[in-house]
Amino acid sequence: MRDPLLLPAVAFITGILVSRITHFDRCELPLEMGLFVILALAAHRRSRILTYASALLAVLLGGAYIDVLHRPTPAPVIEASSRETVILAGCVVEPSILFEGRDQFTVELAPGARARVSLTVRDGETPPEFHYGQRIELEGKVRPIRNFHNPGSFDFVTYSARRHVYWTVATRGTDAIRAPGGSCGTPLFRAIFALRTAAIARLDSLYRNDAYATGMLEAILLGESGKLEKVWTDHFRRTGTFHAIVISGLHVTVLAATFLFLIRLCFVGELPALIITALATWTYALVTGFNAPAVRAAGGLTLFFIGRYFYRERRVMNLLAAIAILYLAYDPGQLFEASFQLSFLSVAVLAAFAIPFMARTCEPYRRGLRDLDDAQRDLRLPPATAQFRVELRLLVETVSYFIRLPARWMLGCLAWCLRLVFYAWEMAIISTVIQIGVALPMAIYFHRISFSGFSANLFIVPLLTLAVPVGFVAVFTGLALPAQVAGWLLVTSERVATWHARWEPDWRTPDPPVWLCLAFAAAIIVLAFAMRARRAWGLIVFSIVLGLFALIVVYPFAPAVTHGALELAAIDVGQGDSLLLAFPQGKLMLVDAGGVPSFGSVRKPKLDIGEDVVSPYLWSRSIRKLEVVVATHGHADHIGGLGAIIDNFHPAELWTGATPQDPVWNEVLEHARKKHVRILAMHSGERREFGGATIEVISPPPDYIPDAKPRNNDSLGLRILYGEHAFLLTGDMESPMEGRVLADQLAIGADVLKVCHHGSKTSSTEPFLDAVRPAFAVISAGFENSFHHPHAEVLRRLADRHIETLRTDRAGLITIRTDGSRLQVSTNSTP
C-alpha cells in the first residue's frame, strides 16, 4: 500500500484494453460495475482479498465504460469528389504563422470538423497571413485524409481524427481565398494564439538570418515543429536525444522550478508561490497548443504542489498513477499514442529502477557533501555517510599539510568536484534505465535503439534544458545576449549529437515478435517488484531483461518470406511505384521506393515515402537487409524514397536504367556512395541468375540516349522467370519504348504485368498487351490522383483481354506469389 493508486491505474488501463478487444454495450457496464461495488462493500469486514479484487474489477469495468463512452463517431462527410472545385467557409483555428512558408493553415468548417489547407503560391505572390479567429472563404479541391494500406503503416486517419482534422484542401493562388470579415473562435484561444504569434515573431526577429536557431527554438519553447528540417534533427534521432527537442515534462518542470525560484526570491509566501507557478504552468501548456506532454506535466506538477503543501510523502509512482487515471478518464485514446506511452514509461522506469538504485548507491553520499566542514552534522547522518565525510576531511587535512593550501578552501573544491561526479553518475543511471526501459516502444514506433544515447544524454539534455529558460528570457526581453547564449547552447548540443552519431551503429530495428514484446514487458515488471522487495533473485531477472534487450537490438530473426517461391509485392505508396521481390533462395530486391514530386514553387513535402511508408512495411516483415535496390528511372515518384531505403537496408547493388543528371537522382547517388553501394547501369539483352530465378532486361536498349532531364522511357524494364511463370516489370515505359521492345523481338510474355506508367493512356498499347498476354495486371496509382491514372481507355483494353486488374489505390498492398507452377494472389483488402 505504499503506492495505493498503482493497482487501480493498472486495472483502469486494463479495462480500456479489454474494451478494444471485446464488444460492450453502454447499458451493461454500469450494472456490472455496481454489482462489484456492492460486493466490495459487503466483503469489507470479512475478506480483504475479496474486497480488493471486487474493487479492482469495478475500476476495470469503469475503464471499459469510459472507453465505450469515447468511441469515435462517424467521420463527417463533404459531398464532393477530390476533382471538384468547391467553395468552403470556416474559421482559422491554426494560423499560417505556425507553418513553414506560411502557405498552410487549418480551418474549422463546423464544430469538430477541420481541414488542413495547402496554398500553392504563384510566382511573384506572397503567402497571406491568417490569424486565429479569422473567417475566410476559399475555393479548392477537398480530399479526405487517407492511410497507406500496407502492414506496418501509420494510422494517419485516426491520428488526424483525434485532432478533428478530416480533410486536406488544395487551393491555388491568393485570389482563391477571401476574408469577408468578422471573428470567430473563443477569446481564451485568441489570446493564447496572440501570445504564440508574438513569441514566434520575436524569435524571427532575434534570429533573422538563422533558420536553424529559429526552427529549433520554436520547437523547444513552443512545441511548433513546422520549421524543423530533417537534416537538423537526424543526429538527435540517431543518438536517442530527439526527446530533448520536443516539448516534454522535463521542459515544463525546468520552467516551473525556475519560475518558483524567482517568485520565492520576491518574498512571496509558499502557498501563493505554488498557486502562481501552477497557473503559469497551465498557461504555458495552453500556449504550446495544449501539447499533450506539457498538459500531462502541468497536471503532475499541480498534484505535486498540492501534496507538497499538505506535507504528503512524494511518491512518484503514486503521482504517476493518479495522472494516468485522470487523463485517461478524460481521453482514453491517449493510451494508444506513442507520446503518452513514452512519457509515462520513462517516468515509471525512473521511479521503479533509477531512483531506488541511486538511493542505495550515490544519493546518501551526495547528501553528505552538504556542510562538509561541520563535524557536528555527522551525528545526524547514517553511519556510512558519516564515515564518508570523516574520511574526506582526513584526506583534505593530509593533502593540505603537504601543499600548504587552506583546508577549508580545499574541502569546498573537493565537495564541488564530487557533486559533479555524482551528477554524472546519476545522469548515466537515468540515461541507461530510460534507454532500456523504453526500448520496446522505440523499436515498435521508431525502429531505433540508440547506444550513443547512453553518453549523449549526459551532455545534450543539460544543454537543451538550459536553453529553455534562457530562450524564454530572450523572447520576453528581446535582448541579444540571452538570444546569443541560447543559440550557442543549440549549436553546442548539435555538435555533441554529431560527434556521437559517428559512433552510432548504422542499423534500424524491425518490429519485434509478439512473444518477445510480452516477455520483455513481463521481465521489466518482475524486475521492478524484485527491486522493491530487495530480493536476491533480482540479479537473475536483470540478466533476463538484458538478454531480451539484446534480442530486440540484434534481431536474429529471419525475414518473413516463403523459401522456394517467387513473390512480388506492390506496396501502396500513393502516386508512385515501389515493388518488393522475394526470390526463391531468400534474396530480396526492391524496385523503386516511391516519392512525392514537387513542382515549381510548391515546397518540398516533409513526408519521405521511403522512410515513412516503404521502410515500415519492410520492417513489419522482419527485413533488415536488401541485396539489390533498383531505380527504374529518375522521376521523384519512383526514386524519391530510395535514399532512406539505402540508409536503412544497406543494399550491395543499385541497378539503374538511363539516368541523366538531376537533383533527385544526385541525392540517391550521394546516399549510395556513402554506403559503398555498387552501381550497375543495365540494358536490354542482359540476362542473369539471381536468387534461384532468372532476370532478363528488356529496356532501355544499349543505344538509347537519354535527354538532359529524366523521361519515362528511361525506365529499366525487367522480366523475371521462375518455373512456369514470369513477372514483367515495366517502370514508366511509354508507347515509343513499348514499340522498340516489340521491334527488337524480345521475349516479354508474362503471367503478371506491372502496368506501365500507372496506367496512363500513353502506355499499354494493344500490340504490347497482346505480346505479353498477362493473366494479372498490377497498377500502382494514388487514390483519386490528379493525373487521372489509370486511364479509362487502358482499363478497357485490359478488360477486353480478360486480364484481372489489381490497383493499389483501391486494394492497397498487392501480393502475388508463385512456387513455379501455381499463382497465389492477395491484397490488403482481401488477404
C-alpha positions in Angstrom: 0.0 0.0 0.0 3.0 2.4 -0.4 1.5 3.4 -3.8 -2.2 2.8 -3.3 -3.2 4.2 -6.7 -0.9 1.9 -8.7 -3.1 -1.2 -8.9 -6.3 0.9 -9.7 -4.4 2.6 -12.5 -3.3 -0.8 -13.9 -6.9 -2.0 -13.6 -8.3 1.1 -15.4 -5.8 0.7 -18.2 -6.7 -3.0 -18.5 -10.3 -2.1 -18.8 -9.6 0.3 -21.7 -7.6 -2.5 -23.4 -10.4 -5.1 -22.8 -13.0 -2.7 -24.3 -10.9 -2.6 -27.5 -10.9 -6.4 -27.8 -14.4 -7.2 -26.5 -17.7 -5.5 -27.5 -19.6 -3.9 -24.6 -22.9 -2.1 -24.6 -23.2 1.2 -22.7 -26.1 -0.2 -20.6 -24.5 -3.4 -19.3 -21.2 -1.9 -17.9 -22.8 0.4 -15.2 -24.8 -2.5 -13.9 -21.8 -4.8 -13.6 -19.7 -2.0 -12.0 -22.5 -1.5 -9.4 -22.6 -5.2 -8.6 -18.8 -5.3 -7.9 -19.0 -2.2 -5.8 -21.8 -3.8 -3.7 -19.7 -6.9 -3.4 -16.7 -4.9 -2.3 -18.8 -3.1 0.4 -20.4 -6.4 1.6 -17.0 -8.1 1.9 -15.3 -5.1 3.6 -15.1 -6.6 7.1 -15.0 -10.3 6.1 -12.4 -10.7 3.4 -9.7 -8.2 2.5 -8.7 -10.1 -0.7 -12.3 -10.3 -1.9 -12.8 -6.6 -1.2 -9.7 -5.6 -3.1 -10.5 -7.9 -6.0 -14.0 -6.6 -6.3 -12.9 -3.0 -6.1 -10.3 -3.6 -8.8 -12.8 -5.3 -11.1 -15.2 -2.4 -10.6 -12.3 0.0 -11.7 -11.5 -2.2 -14.6 -15.1 -2.1 -15.8 -15.0 1.7 -15.2 -12.1 1.9 -17.6 -14.0 -0.1 -20.2 -17.1 2.1 -19.7 -15.1 5.3 -20.1 -13.6 3.9 -23.4 -17.1 2.9 -24.6 -18.3 6.4 -24.0 -15.5 7.9 -26.0 -15.9 5.6 -29.0 -15.4 7.7 -32.2 -18.5 8.9 -34.0 -18.7 8.5 -37.8 -16.4 10.9 -39.6 -18.1 14.0 -41.2 -18.5 13.9 -45.0 -18.3 16.6 -47.6 -20.4 15.7 -50.7 -17.8 16.4 -53.3 -15.2 14.4 -55.2 -11.5 15.2 -55.0 -11.6 16.5 -58.6 -14.4 19.1 -57.9 -13.6 22.6 -57.0 -15.8 23.7 -54.1 -16.3 26.8 -52.0 -15.7 26.4 -48.3 -16.2 28.8 -45.5 -14.8 28.5 -42.0 -12.8 29.8 -39.1 -9.0 29.7 -39.0 -8.0 27.7 -35.9 -4.3 27.1 -36.7 -2.9 30.3 -38.3 -0.4 30.3 -41.2 2.4 31.7 -39.0 2.7 28.2 -37.4 3.7 26.7 -40.7 6.9 26.9 -42.8 6.5 29.2 -45.7 3.1 30.3 -44.2 1.3 28.6 -47.1 -0.6 26.2 -44.8 -3.3 26.7 -42.2 -6.2 24.8 -40.6 -9.8 25.8 -41.0 -12.7 24.7 -38.9 -15.7 24.2 -41.2 -18.1 23.1 -38.5 -17.7 22.3 -34.8 -15.3 19.4 -34.6 -14.7 19.2 -38.4 -11.4 20.7 -39.6 -9.5 20.8 -42.9 -5.8 21.4 -43.5 -5.4 23.9 -46.3 -2.4 24.0 -48.6 -1.9 27.0 -50.7 0.1 26.9 -53.9 1.5 30.3 -54.4 2.1 31.6 -57.9 5.3 33.2 -58.9 5.5 36.7 -57.6 2.8 36.2 -54.9 3.4 36.4 -51.2 1.5 34.0 -48.9 -1.1 35.8 -46.9 -1.0 35.7 -43.1 -4.1 34.3 -41.5 -4.7 34.7 -37.8 -6.7 32.6 -35.3 -10.4 33.5 -35.2 -10.4 35.0 -38.7 -13.3 34.0 -41.0 -12.4 33.1 -44.6 -13.9 31.7 -47.7 -11.8 29.7 -50.2 -12.0 27.7 -53.4 -10.2 24.4 -53.6 -10.3 20.7 -54.1 -11.1 18.6 -51.0 -9.8 15.2 -50.3 -10.5 13.0 -47.2 -7.4 12.0 -45.3 -6.4 8.5 -46.3 -3.9 5.9 -45.0 -1.4 4.0 -46.9 -2.8 0.5 -46.9 0.2 -1.6 -46.1 1.0 -3.7 -43.0 3.0 -1.6 -40.6 1.7 1.7 -41.9 1.0 4.6 -39.5 -2.8 5.2 -38.9 -2.8 8.8 -40.0 -6.6 8.9 -40.3 -7.1 8.1 -36.6 -4.3 10.4 -35.6 -5.8 13.3 -37.6 -9.4 12.5 -36.4 -8.3 12.7 -32.8 -7.3 16.3 -33.7 -10.6 16.8 -35.6 -8.9 17.1 -38.9 -10.7 15.0 -41.6 -9.7 16.6 -45.0 -7.0 18.3 -46.9 -7.8 21.2 -49.2 -5.6 22.2 -52.1 -6.1 25.7 -53.4 -4.1 27.7 -56.0 -3.3 31.4 -55.9 -4.0 34.0 -53.3 -7.1 35.2 -55.2 -8.8 31.9 -54.3 -9.0 32.9 -50.6 -11.2 35.8 -49.3 -11.6 37.2 -45.9 -15.2 38.6 -45.6 -14.6 39.9 -42.2 -15.9 39.0 -38.8 -14.4 37.0 -36.0 -14.9 33.5 -34.6 -13.3 31.2 -32.1 -13.0 31.8 -28.3 -11.4 34.8 -26.5 -9.2 32.5 -24.5 -7.7 30.8 -27.6 -7.5 34.2 -29.3 -5.3 35.4 -26.5 -3.3 32.2 -26.5 -2.6 32.3 -30.2 -1.7 36.0 -29.9 1.0 35.0 -27.4 2.2 32.3 -29.7 2.3 34.6 -32.7 4.1 37.3 -30.7 6.7 34.7 -29.5 7.3 33.4 -33.0 7.6 36.9 -34.4 10.1 37.7 -31.6 12.2 34.6 -32.5 12.0 35.5 -36.2 13.4 39.0 -35.4 16.1 37.7 -33.0 17.4 35.1 -35.4 16.6 36.8 -38.7 19.3 35.1 -40.6 19.5 31.9 -38.7 16.8 29.5 -39.8 18.3 26.7 -37.7 18.1 28.6 -34.4 14.6 29.9 -35.2 13.2 26.4 -36.1 14.9 24.7 -33.1 13.8 27.2 -30.5 10.2 27.3 -31.8 10.2 23.5 -31.4 11.8 23.6 -27.9 10.0 26.6 -26.5 6.6 26.5 -28.2 6.2 22.9 -29.5 6.0 24.2 -33.0 8.0 21.8 -35.3 6.7 23.1 -38.7 10.1 24.7 -39.5 12.3 21.8 -38.4 14.3 20.3 -41.2 15.0 16.6 -41.1 18.7 17.2 -41.6 18.8 19.3 -38.4 17.3 16.6 -36.3 18.7 13.5 -37.9 21.7 13.3 -35.5 19.4 13.8 -32.5 17.2 10.9 -33.7 20.2 8.6 -34.3 21.7 9.3 -30.8 18.3 8.9 -29.0 18.3 12.5 -27.8 15.4 13.8 -30.0 13.2 13.9 -26.9 15.2 16.9 -25.7 14.0 18.9 -28.7 10.2 18.3 -28.5 8.4 19.7 -25.5 8.2 17.2 -22.7 7.6 17.1 -19.0 11.3 18.0 -18.4 10.8 21.3 -20.2 7.7 22.1 -18.1 9.4 21.0 -14.9 12.5 23.2 -15.5 10.4 26.2 -16.3 8.2 25.7 -13.2 11.3 25.3 -11.0 12.8 28.5 -12.4 9.6 30.4 -12.1 9.0 29.2 -8.5 12.6 30.2 -7.6 12.2 33.7 -9.0 8.9 34.2 -7.2 10.3 33.0 -3.9 13.2 35.5 -4.3 10.5 38.2 -4.3 9.5 37.1 -0.8 6.2 35.6 -1.8 4.8 33.0 0.6 4.9 29.3 -0.2 1.2 28.9 -0.9 0.8 31.9 -3.2 4.0 30.9 -5.0 2.8 27.4 -5.6 -0.6 28.6 -6.9 1.1 31.2 -9.2 3.5 28.6 -10.5 0.7 26.1 -11.2 -1.2 28.8 -13.1 1.9 29.7 -15.1 2.5 26.1 -15.9 -1.1 25.6 -17.2 -0.7 28.9 -19.2 2.4 27.5 -20.8 0.7 24.3 -21.6 -2.0 26.3 -23.4 0.5 28.5 -25.3 2.2 25.4 -26.6 -1.1 24.4 -28.3 -2.3 22.2 -25.5 0.7 19.9 -26.2 -0.1 16.6 -24.6 3.2 16.1 -22.7 3.0 19.7 -21.5 -0.6 19.2 -20.2 0.4 15.9 -18.5 3.4 17.6 -16.9 1.2 20.6 -15.8 -1.3 18.2 -14.2 1.5 16.2 -12.5 3.1 19.4 -11.1 -0.2 20.6 -9.8 -0.8 17.4 -7.9 2.8 17.5 -6.7 2.3 21.1 -5.4 -0.9 20.1 -3.6 0.8 17.2 -2.0 3.8 19.3 -1.0 1.6 21.9 0.6 -0.2 19.2 2.7 3.2 17.6 3.6 2.4 14.4 1.8 5.2 11.9 1.0 6.5 12.4 -2.5 5.7 9.0 -4.1 6.5 9.2 -7.8 4.6 6.0 -8.8 1.5 7.1 -6.9 1.6 10.5 -8.6 2.1 8.9 -12.0 -0.9 6.6 -11.4 -3.1 9.5 -10.4 -2.2 11.4 -13.5 -2.8 8.3 -15.7 -6.3 7.8 -14.3 -7.3 11.4 -14.6 -6.0 11.9 -18.2 -7.3 8.5 -19.5 -10.7 9.2 -17.9 -10.7 12.4 -20.0 -9.4 10.8 -23.2 -8.8 7.0 -23.1 -7.5 7.2 -26.7 -4.2 8.7 -25.4 -3.3 5.2 -24.2 -2.5 4.2 -27.8 -0.4 7.2 -28.7 3.4 6.9 -28.7 3.9 10.2 -26.8 1.7 9.0 -23.9 3.4 5.6 -23.7 6.9 7.0 -23.8 6.2 9.8 -21.3 4.7 7.5 -18.7 7.1 4.7 -19.3 10.1 7.0 -18.9 8.9 8.3 -15.6 7.8 4.8 -14.4 11.2 3.2 -15.1 12.9 6.2 -13.4 10.7 5.7 -10.3 10.9 1.9 -10.3 14.7 1.5 -11.1 16.8 4.7 -11.2 15.6 6.4 -8.0 15.8 3.2 -5.8 19.3 2.4 -7.3 20.6 5.9 -6.7 19.1 5.9 -3.2 21.2 2.8 -2.4 24.4 4.0 -4.1 25.3 7.6 -4.6 22.4 9.6 -3.0 23.5 9.2 0.7 27.0 10.3 -0.2 25.8 13.2 -2.4 23.7 14.5 0.5 26.7 14.0 2.8 28.6 16.7 0.9 26.4 19.4 2.4 28.3 21.4 5.1 31.2 19.1 4.8 33.3 21.1 7.3 30.6 20.7 10.0 31.7 17.7 12.1 28.6 18.0 14.3 26.4 17.2 11.3 27.9 13.7 11.2 26.0 12.6 14.3 22.6 13.1 12.5 23.6 11.0 9.4 23.7 7.3 8.6 27.0 5.6 9.7 28.2 5.0 6.1 27.6 8.7 5.2 29.2 10.0 8.4 32.3 7.8 7.7 32.5 9.1 4.2 32.5 12.7 5.5 35.2 11.9 8.1 37.5 10.2 5.5 37.1 13.2 3.1 38.1 15.6 5.9 41.1 13.4 6.8 42.1 13.3 3.2 41.9 17.1 2.8 43.9 17.7 6.0 46.6 15.3 4.9 46.9 16.9 1.4 46.7 20.4 3.0 49.7 19.6 5.2 51.9 18.9 2.2 50.8 21.5 -0.3 50.1 24.3 2.3 46.7 25.3 1.0 43.8 26.2 3.3 41.9 23.1 4.3 38.5 24.9 4.2 39.1 26.1 0.7 40.2 22.6 -0.5 37.2 21.0 1.2 34.9 23.2 -0.7 36.6 22.5 -4.0 36.5 18.7 -3.3 32.8 18.9 -2.5 32.1 20.7 -5.7 34.1 18.2 -7.8 32.4 15.3 -6.1 29.0 16.8 -6.8 29.9 16.8 -10.5 31.0 13.2 -10.3 27.8 12.2 -8.5 25.7 14.2 -11.1 27.4 12.4 -13.9 26.8 9.1 -12.2 23.2 9.8 -11.7 22.7 11.0 -15.3 24.4 7.8 -16.5 22.0 5.7 -14.4 19.0 7.7 -15.6 20.1 7.5 -19.3 20.8 3.8 -19.1 17.5 3.0 -17.3 15.5 5.1 -19.8 17.2 3.6 -22.9 16.5 0.1 -21.8 13.1 0.8 -20.3 11.7 2.5 -23.5 13.5 0.1 -25.9 10.3 -1.7 -26.8 8.2 1.3 -27.9 11.2 2.9 -29.5 11.6 -0.3 -31.6 7.9 -0.5 -32.4 7.2 3.1 -33.3 10.6 4.5 -34.5 12.7 1.4 -35.2 15.6 2.9 -33.4 17.6 1.9 -30.3 20.5 4.2 -29.6 23.7 3.2 -27.9 25.4 6.6 -28.1 22.4 8.0 -26.2 23.9 6.5 -23.0 26.5 9.2 -23.1 25.0 11.8 -25.4 22.1 12.4 -23.0 24.7 13.4 -20.3 25.6 16.5 -22.3 22.7 17.2 -24.7 19.9 17.1 -22.1 21.5 19.7 -19.7 22.4 22.0 -22.7 18.9 22.0 -24.2 17.3 22.1 -20.8 19.3 25.2 -20.0 18.3 26.6 -23.5 14.6 26.6 -22.4 14.7 29.3 -19.6 17.4 31.3 -21.5 15.3 31.2 -24.7 12.3 32.5 -22.8 14.3 35.3 -21.3 15.3 36.2 -24.9 11.7 36.1 -26.0 10.3 38.2 -23.1 13.1 40.8 -23.1 14.1 40.9 -26.8 17.8 41.2 -25.6 20.5 40.0 -27.9 22.7 38.5 -25.2 20.3 35.7 -24.0 19.5 35.1 -27.6 23.2 34.5 -28.4 23.5 32.3 -25.3 20.5 30.2 -26.4 21.9 29.9 -29.9 25.3 28.8 -28.6 23.6 26.1 -26.5 21.8 24.9 -29.6 24.9 24.8 -31.7 26.9 23.0 -29.0 24.3 20.4 -28.5 24.1 19.8 -32.2 27.9 19.3 -32.3 27.7 16.9 -29.4 25.0 14.9 -31.3 27.0 14.9 -34.5 30.1 13.6 -32.7 28.1 10.8 -31.1 26.4 9.9 -34.3 29.7 9.0 -35.8 30.0 6.1 -33.3 26.3 5.1 -33.5 25.9 1.6 -35.2 24.2 2.2 -38.5 21.2 -0.1 -38.2 17.4 0.0 -37.8 15.3 -2.4 -35.8 12.3 -4.3 -37.3 9.1 -4.9 -35.4 9.8 -7.3 -32.5 7.8 -10.5 -32.5 4.8 -10.5 -30.2 6.3 -13.1 -27.9 9.4 -11.0 -27.4 7.3 -7.9 -26.6 5.3 -9.8 -24.0 8.4 -11.4 -22.5 10.3 -8.2 -22.3 7.4 -6.3 -20.7 6.8 -9.2 -18.1 10.5 -9.2 -17.2 10.6 -5.5 -16.6 7.6 -5.7 -14.3 9.0 -8.7 -12.4 12.3 -6.8 -12.0 10.5 -3.8 -10.6 8.9 -6.0 -7.9 12.2 -7.7 -7.2 14.0 -4.3 -6.7 11.2 -3.1 -4.4 11.3 -6.3 -2.3 15.1 -6.3 -2.5 15.1 -10.0 -3.5 18.3 -11.8 -4.3 16.9 -13.3 -7.5 16.6 -9.7 -8.9 20.0 -10.2 -10.4 18.8 -13.2 -12.4 15.7 -11.2 -13.6 18.0 -8.3 -14.6 20.1 -10.7 -16.7 17.0 -11.9 -18.4 16.0 -8.3 -19.1 19.4 -7.6 -20.6 19.2 -10.8 -22.7 15.7 -9.8 -24.1 17.0 -6.3 -24.7 19.9 -7.8 -26.7 17.4 -9.8 -28.8 15.5 -6.6 -29.6 18.6 -4.9 -30.7 20.5 -7.7 -32.5 17.2 -9.1 -34.0 18.4 -12.6 -35.1 15.1 -13.4 -36.7 14.7 -14.4 -40.4 12.6 -12.2 -42.7 9.0 -13.3 -43.3 9.4 -14.7 -46.8 8.5 -18.0 -48.3 11.5 -20.0 -49.4 11.1 -21.8 -52.7 8.7 -19.2 -54.0 9.0 -16.0 -56.1 6.9 -13.1 -54.6 6.0 -9.7 -56.0 4.5 -7.2 -53.5 3.3 -3.9 -54.9 3.4 -1.5 -52.0 0.8 1.2 -51.7 2.9 4.4 -51.9 0.2 6.7 -53.4 1.1 8.1 -56.8 4.3 6.3 -57.4 5.9 2.8 -57.6 7.6 0.5 -55.1 7.8 -3.2 -55.6 9.3 -5.8 -53.3 10.6 -9.0 -54.9 11.4 -12.0 -52.7 13.3 -14.7 -54.6 13.1 -18.5 -54.1 16.5 -18.6 -52.3 15.6 -15.8 -49.9 17.3 -12.9 -51.6 15.4 -9.6 -51.6 15.1 -6.8 -54.2 13.2 -3.5 -54.0 12.3 -1.9 -57.4 11.8 1.8 -56.7 10.7 3.4 -53.4 8.0 5.9 -54.3 8.3 9.6 -53.6 6.4 12.8 -53.6 7.4 15.1 -56.5 7.3 18.8 -56.0 6.6 21.3 -58.9 7.6 24.9 -59.3 7.1 27.0 -56.2 5.4 24.2 -54.2 7.8 23.5 -51.3 9.3 20.0 -50.9 7.0 17.8 -48.8 8.2 16.6 -45.4 6.8 13.1 -46.0 9.6 10.8 -47.0 7.9 7.8 -48.7 11.0 5.6 -48.3 11.3 6.3 -44.6 7.7 6.7 -43.6 5.9 4.2 -45.9 8.1 1.6 -47.6 10.5 1.0 -44.7 7.8 0.3 -42.1 6.3 -2.3 -44.4 9.7 -4.0 -44.8 10.3 -3.8 -41.1 6.9 -5.4 -40.4 8.2 -8.4 -42.4 11.4 -8.6 -40.3 13.6 -7.4 -43.2 16.9 -5.7 -42.2 18.8 -6.0 -45.5 18.2 -5.9 -49.2 20.5 -7.5 -51.7 19.6 -5.1 -54.5 17.6 -1.9 -55.0 16.5 -0.8 -58.5 16.0 2.7 -59.7 13.9 2.3 -62.9 14.3 6.0 -63.9 15.0 9.4 -62.3 11.5 10.7 -61.6 10.8 11.6 -57.9 7.7 9.4 -57.6 9.9 6.3 -58.2 13.2 7.2 -56.6 12.4 9.9 -54.1 12.4 7.4 -51.3 15.5 5.4 -52.3 17.9 7.5 -50.2 16.2 6.3 -47.0 16.0 2.7 -48.2 19.7 2.7 -49.0 20.4 4.1 -45.5 18.1 1.7 -43.7 18.7 -1.6 -45.6 22.3 -1.4 -46.8 21.9 -3.0 -50.3 25.0 -4.4 -52.0 24.0 -3.2 -55.5 21.9 -0.4 -57.1 20.6 -1.3 -60.6 19.6 1.6 -62.9 18.2 2.3 -66.3 19.1 5.5 -68.1 19.8 8.2 -65.5 20.6 11.7 -66.7 21.8 14.2 -64.1 19.0 15.5 -61.9 18.9 16.7 -58.3 16.7 13.8 -57.2 19.0 11.2 -58.8 22.1 13.0 -57.5 20.7 12.7 -54.0 20.2 9.0 -54.4 23.8 8.7 -55.8 25.1 10.5 -52.7 23.4 8.0 -50.4 24.8 5.1 -52.4 28.3 6.4 -52.4 28.3 6.9 -48.6 27.1 3.3 -48.1 29.6 2.0 -50.7 26.8 0.5 -52.9 27.9 -0.8 -56.2 26.0 1.0 -59.1 25.2 -1.0 -62.2 23.6 0.5 -65.4 21.8 -2.2 -67.2 20.5 -2.5 -70.8 18.2 -4.8 -72.8 19.5 -8.2 -73.7 21.3 -8.8 -70.4 20.4 -11.9 -68.5 21.5 -13.1 -65.1 20.6 -15.8 -62.5 19.6 -14.3 -59.2 18.3 -15.9 -56.0 17.0 -19.0 -57.8 15.2 -17.1 -60.6 16.2 -15.7 -64.0 16.2 -12.0 -64.7 16.0 -10.6 -68.2 16.4 -6.9 -69.0 14.0 -5.7 -71.7 14.8 -1.9 -71.7 16.4 0.5 -72.2 18.3 -0.6 -75.4 22.2 -0.3 -75.4 22.0 2.5 -78.0 19.4 4.5 -76.1 20.5 8.2 -75.5 18.5 9.9 -72.7 17.5 13.6 -72.7 19.0 16.2 -70.4 16.2 15.6 -68.0 14.7 12.2 -66.8 12.0 10.8 -69.0 9.6 7.9 -68.6 11.2 6.0 -71.5 14.5 5.9 -69.5 12.9 3.1 -67.4 14.7 -0.1 -66.6 12.4 -3.0 -67.6 12.8 -6.5 -66.1 11.3 -9.9 -66.9 11.7 -12.4 -64.0 11.2 -16.1 -64.7 10.7 -18.9 -62.2 9.4 -22.3 -63.2 6.4 -22.0 -65.5 5.6 -18.3 -64.6 7.1 -14.9 -65.3 6.6 -11.4 -64.0 7.1 -8.3 -66.2 8.1 -5.0 -64.5 8.0 -2.0 -66.9 8.5 1.1 -64.8 7.1 4.1 -66.6 7.7 2.9 -70.2 5.5 4.6 -72.8 4.4 3.6 -76.2 7.6 4.5 -78.1 9.7 2.2 -75.8 7.0 -0.5 -76.0 7.3 -0.3 -79.8 11.1 -0.6 -79.6 10.8 -3.7 -77.3 8.4 -5.3 -79.8 10.7 -4.3 -82.7 13.7 -5.9 -81.0 11.6 -9.2 -80.7 12.5 -9.6 -77.1 10.6 -12.3 -75.1 8.1 -10.4 -72.9 5.4 -13.0 -72.3 4.4 -12.9 -68.6 1.6 -14.0 -66.3 1.8 -10.9 -64.2 2.3 -7.4 -65.7 3.2 -4.3 -63.7 1.3 -1.9 -65.9 3.4 0.9 -67.5 3.3 4.4 -66.1 0.5 3.9 -63.6 -2.0 3.0 -66.4 -1.6 6.3 -68.3 -3.1 6.5 -71.8 0.4 6.9 -73.3 1.3 3.3 -72.4 -0.1 -0.2 -72.5 -0.8 -0.2 -76.2 -2.8 -3.1 -77.7 0.2 -4.7 -79.6 2.2 -4.7 -76.3 -0.6 -6.2 -74.3 -1.2 -8.9 -77.0 2.5 -9.8 -76.9 2.7 -10.0 -73.1 -0.7 -11.9 -72.6 -0.8 -11.5 -68.8 -3.4 -13.1 -66.5 -3.0 -10.3 -63.9 -2.2 -6.6 -64.3 -1.0 -4.6 -61.3 -1.4 -0.8 -61.4 0.3 1.3 -58.8 -1.5 4.7 -58.6 -2.6 7.2 -56.0 -6.2 7.4 -54.7 -8.2 9.9 -56.9 -4.9 11.3 -58.2 -4.8 14.5 -60.2 -3.3 12.7 -63.2 -6.5 10.6 -63.7 -4.5 7.4 -63.6 -5.3 4.7 -64.5 -6.9 6.0 -67.8 -10.3 4.6 -68.7 -9.0 3.5 -72.1 -6.3 1.4 -70.6 -8.7 -0.2 -68.2 -11.0 -1.0 -71.2 -8.0 -2.6 -73.1 -7.2 -4.8 -70.1 -10.9 -5.8 -69.6 -11.3 -6.7 -73.3 -8.5 -9.2 -72.9 -10.0 -10.6 -69.7 -6.9 -9.5 -67.7 -7.6 -9.4 -64.0 -6.7 -5.9 -62.9 -5.4 -5.1 -59.4 -5.0 -1.5 -58.2 -3.1 -0.2 -55.2 -5.4 2.8 -55.0 -8.3 0.5 -54.2 -6.8 -2.7 -52.8 -3.8 -1.3 -51.0 -0.8 -3.8 -50.9 -1.0 -6.4 -53.7 1.0 -9.6 -53.3 1.4 -12.3 -56.0 3.4 -15.4 -55.2 4.3 -18.4 -57.3 6.0 -21.7 -56.4 6.8 -22.2 -60.1 3.6 -23.9 -61.0 0.8 -22.1 -59.3 0.0 -18.4 -58.7 -1.4 -17.1 -55.4 -2.8 -13.6 -55.2 -3.8 -11.5 -52.2 -4.4 -7.8 -51.4 -4.6 -5.7 -48.2 -8.4 -5.7 -48.5 -8.7 -9.4 -49.4 -6.0 -11.4 -47.6 
